[in-house]
Amino acid sequence: MRKKWTYAIASPTSLGIRIAPTEFQLVQDSETVFLQATSAESNTLSIPAALGLPVKALAKFVKDDPISRYIRRDMESRGITCANVFEERESPWGLRHPCNIASSGFGLRGPRVCNDRAGELGRTVKAEDFDPETLFGKEGVAILHVSGLICSLSEQSAQCCLDLAKIAKKYGTLISFDTNYRASLWKGREEVLLAKFHEIASIADILFGGDILVEKREKAEPYFGLKFTDDKSRVEGAKFLLKKAQEGYPSAHTLVSTMREVISVNQHSFGAVVLEKGCYTTLDPHTMLVYDRIGGGDAFAGGFLYSTVKGWEMEKRLAFGWGCAALVSGLADDYGLPAREDVIWKLQAEDEAWISDKAFQ
């Protein structure tokens, strides 16, 4: 990791708005909703930003647009610095920020998200929009975090992420890549996107979910046909998938796989396994109460990357990521803003049995 940096983490993203009903209501039946700024990548950045690390969202904005102003103000209130890149909108049918309308689900009714991405501004991003030579060469960034969601928007956005990763790598920045696969975004573009994802994964240092890329390249059954009957088999399955991902992407020194089992909409079992330099570290699945699952995985990545910048040992990094995921899963928001590290540790205090004392030191 680069020793001198201005930003601990930077991430390309397409910022938008989220509209959600209150109190577990269905979208079509709700007359009261709340609005928030959102993106998978800003959800990840929010954790380290809240805990005091300088982070930057590499996003474009619509010039003189009230929604753009709202999003930018919200990001900056979280401590996230935003790039100063603005695009003119010449007509009501011009480029704009995306909108997702989400209901959280309850009981037997699962969550549902309706994405409106027509005319999305994030599809037009290019690496040169963010002056990468200055960002990575002069200012310095410890970790560039790339998510498969921004990569999936268009061939141009995928190329932007690849170009940023190559330039960042040149200056000693760690590359973190979360594949964040979404079948709906890949539809009709599987071969093109797989090629771009493969290139990014091939230069990544930290790789979340790399097994999905190996699976697609080998045209294998989902998760190579694995069937999980209990937590032990789930952990062994995760280790197998990480080994396959390591074989496919040997340059990645840290490979991460999360394990989520939906017991009910509002109760999940969540754990994680890491393969780092040939050694496995496991956080066994444990029950997590869920208000809204959206953003939980992003929060895990945020906590993991925060603790990576801090230089913590792997057991503690996994435990902190789990705590951040649990925090956000218990909120109506899809991001978390812990005031201090001990907010996360105290969240787990009543269940210390699953984590060794070593992780608290």
C-alpha positions in Angstrom: 0.0 0.0 0.0 1.2 3.5 -0.8 2.7 5.1 2.3 1.8 8.7 1.6 -1.6 9.6 0.4 -4.2 12.3 0.5 -7.2 10.0 0.2 -7.4 6.6 2.0 -10.0 5.3 -0.5 -11.3 6.6 -3.8 -14.1 5.0 -5.8 -15.7 5.6 -9.2 -19.4 5.7 -8.8 -22.8 6.8 -10.3 -24.6 8.7 -7.6 -28.3 8.7 -7.5 -31.4 8.9 -5.3 -33.3 6.2 -3.4 -37.0 6.5 -2.6 -38.4 4.0 -0.1 -41.6 3.6 1.8 -41.6 3.9 5.6 -42.4 1.2 8.1 -42.0 -1.8 5.8 -44.8 -0.7 3.5 -45.2 -1.7 -0.2 -44.3 0.9 -2.7 -47.7 0.9 -4.3 -49.5 1.2 -1.0 -47.4 3.8 0.7 -48.3 7.5 0.8 -45.2 8.4 2.9 -41.6 7.9 1.6 -38.2 9.0 2.5 -35.5 10.2 0.1 -31.7 9.7 0.3 -28.7 9.9 -1.9 -27.2 6.5 -2.8 -24.9 4.3 -4.7 -23.2 1.0 -3.9 -19.9 2.7 -3.8 -20.9 5.6 -1.6 -22.4 3.1 0.8 -18.9 1.5 1.0 -17.2 4.9 1.4 -19.6 6.1 4.1 -18.1 3.8 6.8 -14.4 4.9 6.5 -15.6 8.5 6.0 -17.6 8.5 9.2 -14.7 7.1 11.1 -12.4 9.9 10.0 -10.6 8.6 6.9 -10.4 11.0 3.9 -12.3 9.4 1.0 -13.3 10.6 -2.5 -16.3 9.7 -4.8 -15.3 9.9 -8.4 -18.7 10.9 -9.8 -20.2 13.3 -12.3 -22.9 15.8 -11.5 -25.5 17.6 -13.6 -24.8 21.3 -13.6 -27.3 23.6 -11.8 -29.6 20.7 -11.0 -31.4 20.6 -7.6 -31.2 16.8 -7.4 -27.4 17.0 -8.1 -27.1 19.6 -5.4 -29.0 17.4 -2.9 -26.8 14.4 -3.7 -23.6 16.4 -3.4 -24.6 18.0 -0.1 -25.6 14.7 1.3 -22.3 13.1 0.3 -20.3 15.9 1.8 -22.3 15.8 5.0 -21.0 12.2 5.4 -17.4 13.3 5.0 -17.1 12.1 1.4 -15.3 14.5 -0.9 -16.8 14.6 -4.4 -15.0 15.2 -7.7 -15.7 18.6 -9.4 -17.0 17.2 -12.7 -20.2 18.7 -14.1 -22.3 17.9 -17.2 -24.8 20.3 -18.9 -28.3 18.9 -19.3 -29.6 20.5 -22.5 -33.2 19.3 -22.3 -35.6 17.4 -20.0 -34.5 14.3 -21.8 -30.8 14.8 -21.1 -28.5 13.0 -18.8 -29.6 12.7 -15.2 -28.9 10.9 -11.9 -30.5 7.4 -11.6 -33.3 6.6 -9.2 -34.1 3.4 -7.4 -37.4 2.8 -5.6 -37.1 0.2 -3.0 -39.3 -1.6 -0.4 -37.5 -3.5 2.4 -39.8 -6.5 2.7 -41.1 -8.0 5.9 -41.9 -11.5 7.1 -42.5 -13.7 4.0 -42.5 -10.8 1.6 -39.0 -10.2 0.3 -37.4 -6.8 -0.5 -37.9 -5.4 -4.0 -35.9 -2.8 -5.9 -37.1 -1.0 -9.1 -34.2 0.7 -10.8 -34.7 3.6 -13.2 -31.5 4.1 -15.1 -32.7 5.7 -18.3 -30.3 8.5 -19.3 -28.0 7.7 -16.4 -25.1 10.2 -16.1 -22.7 7.5 -14.7 -22.8 5.6 -18.0 -20.7 8.4 -19.6 -17.7 8.5 -17.2 -14.2 8.5 -18.5 -11.0 8.2 -16.5 -9.8 11.6 -17.8 -12.8 13.2 -16.1 -11.0 12.8 -12.8 -7.4 13.8 -13.7 -6.0 10.4 -12.6 -2.4 11.4 -13.0 -2.9 14.1 -10.4 -5.1 12.0 -8.2 -2.9 9.0 -8.0 0.5 10.4 -8.9 0.6 13.7 -6.9 -2.2 13.6 -4.3 -2.0 9.9 -3.7 -4.6 7.2 -2.9 -4.1 4.2 -0.6 -6.9 2.1 -2.1 -8.9 2.4 -5.3 -12.2 0.6 -4.7 -14.0 -0.5 -7.9 -17.5 -2.0 -7.8 -19.1 -4.2 -10.5 -22.2 -2.0 -10.4 -20.5 1.1 -11.9 -18.6 -1.2 -14.3 -21.8 -2.8 -15.5 -23.5 0.5 -16.6 -21.9 0.7 -20.0 -18.8 -0.3 -22.0 -17.5 3.2 -21.4 -18.0 3.1 -17.6 -16.3 -0.3 -17.5 -13.4 1.1 -19.5 -13.2 4.1 -17.1 -12.8 1.7 -14.2 -10.1 -0.3 -16.0 -8.2 2.8 -17.0 -8.3 4.2 -13.4 -7.1 0.9 -12.0 -4.2 0.7 -14.4 -3.1 4.3 -13.6 -3.6 3.7 -9.8 -1.6 0.5 -9.9 1.3 2.4 -11.6 1.6 4.7 -8.5 1.4 1.9 -5.9 -2.3 2.2 -5.0 -3.9 -1.0 -3.9 -6.8 -2.1 -6.2 -9.9 -3.4 -4.5 -12.5 -5.0 -6.8 -16.0 -6.1 -5.7 -17.6 -7.9 -8.6 -21.1 -7.1 -7.3 -22.6 -9.2 -10.1 -26.2 -8.2 -11.2 -27.7 -10.4 -13.9 -30.1 -7.7 -15.0 -27.3 -5.3 -15.8 -25.3 -7.9 -17.7 -28.2 -8.9 -19.9 -27.2 -8.8 -23.6 -23.6 -7.8 -22.8 -22.2 -10.8 -21.0 -19.1 -11.3 -23.2 -18.1 -7.6 -23.3 -18.5 -7.1 -19.6 -16.9 -10.4 -18.7 -13.8 -9.4 -20.6 -13.6 -6.0 -18.8 -14.2 -7.5 -15.4 -11.5 -10.1 -16.1 -9.0 -7.4 -16.9 -9.8 -5.5 -13.7 -9.8 -8.6 -11.5 -6.4 -9.6 -13.1 -4.7 -6.5 -11.6 -6.7 -6.4 -8.4 -4.9 -6.8 -5.0 -8.1 -7.3 -3.0 -10.9 -9.3 -4.8 -14.5 -9.7 -3.4 -16.6 -12.3 -5.2 -14.0 -13.4 -7.8 -15.5 -16.9 -8.0 -18.5 -15.6 -10.1 -16.0 -14.5 -12.8 -14.3 -17.9 -12.9 -17.7 -19.6 -13.0 -18.7 -17.5 -16.0 -15.4 -18.0 -17.8 -15.7 -21.8 -17.3 -19.4 -21.8 -18.1 -19.9 -23.8 -14.9 -23.0 -24.4 -12.9 -23.8 -21.6 -10.4 -21.2 -21.8 -7.7 -19.8 -24.9 -9.4 -22.8 -26.9 -8.4 -22.2 -26.7 -4.6 -25.0 -27.6 -2.2 -24.8 -26.3 1.3 -26.6 -28.2 4.1 -25.1 -26.6 7.2 -22.6 -23.9 8.3 -19.7 -26.3 8.1 -20.4 -27.2 4.4 -21.0 -23.5 3.7 -17.5 -22.6 5.0 -15.9 -25.4 3.1 -17.7 -24.4 0.0 -16.5 -20.8 0.4 -12.9 -22.0 0.8 -13.3 -24.1 -2.4 -14.6 -21.0 -4.3 -11.8 -18.8 -3.0 -9.2 -21.4 -4.2 -10.8 -21.4 -7.6 -10.8 -17.6 -7.7 -7.1 -17.6 -6.6 -6.3 -19.9 -9.5 -8.1 -17.6 -11.9 -6.6 -14.4 -10.5 -3.2 -15.2 -9.0 -2.2 -11.5 -8.7 -4.9 -10.9 -6.0 -3.2 -11.4 -2.6 -6.5 -11.1 -0.6 -9.6 -12.8 -1.8 -12.9 -12.4 0.1 -16.1 -14.4 0.1 -19.1 -13.6 2.2 -21.7 -16.2 3.2 -25.3 -15.2 3.6 -28.2 -17.5 4.3 -31.7 -16.0 4.4 -33.5 -17.6 7.3 -36.3 -15.2 6.9 -36.5 -11.7 5.4 -35.7 -10.1 8.8 -33.2 -12.7 10.0 -30.1 -13.8 8.1 -27.0 -15.8 8.9 -23.9 -14.0 7.7 -20.2 -14.9 7.8 -17.0 -14.5 5.7 -13.9 -16.3 4.6 -10.6 -14.7 3.4 -7.8 -16.4 1.5 -4.7 -14.3 1.9 -1.3 -15.4 0.7 -2.3 -19.1 0.9 -3.9 -18.9 4.4 -7.6 -19.0 5.2 -9.2 -16.9 7.9 -12.8 -17.7 8.7 -15.6 -15.7 10.5 -18.2 -18.4 11.0 -21.8 -17.5 10.0 -23.8 -15.9 12.8 -27.4 -14.6 13.0 -28.0 -11.0 12.0 -31.3 -9.3 12.5 -32.3 -7.4 9.4 -34.5 -4.3 9.0 -33.4 -3.8 5.4 -30.7 -5.9 3.7 -29.9 -3.3 1.1 -26.4 -1.9 1.7 -25.3 -4.6 4.1 -22.7 -6.1 1.8 -21.4 -2.6 0.8 -21.0 -1.9 4.5 -19.0 -5.1 5.0 -16.6 -4.0 2.3 -16.4 -0.5 3.8 -15.5 -1.9 7.2 -13.0 -4.4 5.7 -11.3 -1.6 3.7 -11.2 0.8 6.6 -9.4 -1.8 8.8 -7.1 -2.7 5.9 -5.9 1.0 5.7 -5.5 0.8 9.5 -3.3 -2.2 9.2 -5.3 -4.6 11.4 -4.8 -8.3 11.4 -7.2 -10.4 9.3 -9.4 -11.7 12.1 -10.2 -8.2 13.3 -10.8 -7.0 9.7 -13.4 -9.7 9.2 -15.1 -9.0 12.5 -15.2 -5.3 11.9 -16.7 -5.8 8.4 -19.4 -8.1 10.0 -20.2 -5.4 12.5 -20.6 -2.8 9.9 -22.9 -5.1 7.9 -25.0 -5.7 11.0 -25.2 -2.0 11.7 -26.5 -1.1 8.3 -28.8 -4.1 8.0 -30.6 -2.8 11.1 -31.3 0.6 9.5 -33.8 2.0 7.1 -30.9 3.8 5.4 -28.6 1.8 3.0 -25.4 3.2 4.6 -24.0 3.6 8.1 -22.2 6.4 9.9 -20.7 5.0 13.0 -19.4 7.8 15.2 -16.5 5.7 16.6 -14.9 2.3 16.1 -16.3 1.1 19.5 -19.9 1.6 18.1 -19.2 -1.4 15.9 -17.5 -3.4 18.6 -20.2 -2.7 21.2 -22.8 -3.8 18.6 -21.2 -7.2 18.9 -20.5 -7.2 22.7 -23.4 -9.4 23.6 -22.2 -12.1 21.2 -18.5 -12.1 22.0 -18.5 -15.9 21.9 -18.1 -15.9 18.1 -15.0 -13.8 18.1 -11.8 -14.3 19.9 -10.4 -11.9 22.5 -7.6 -11.3 20.1 -9.8 -9.3 17.7 -10.7 -6.8 20.4 -7.1 -6.0 21.3 
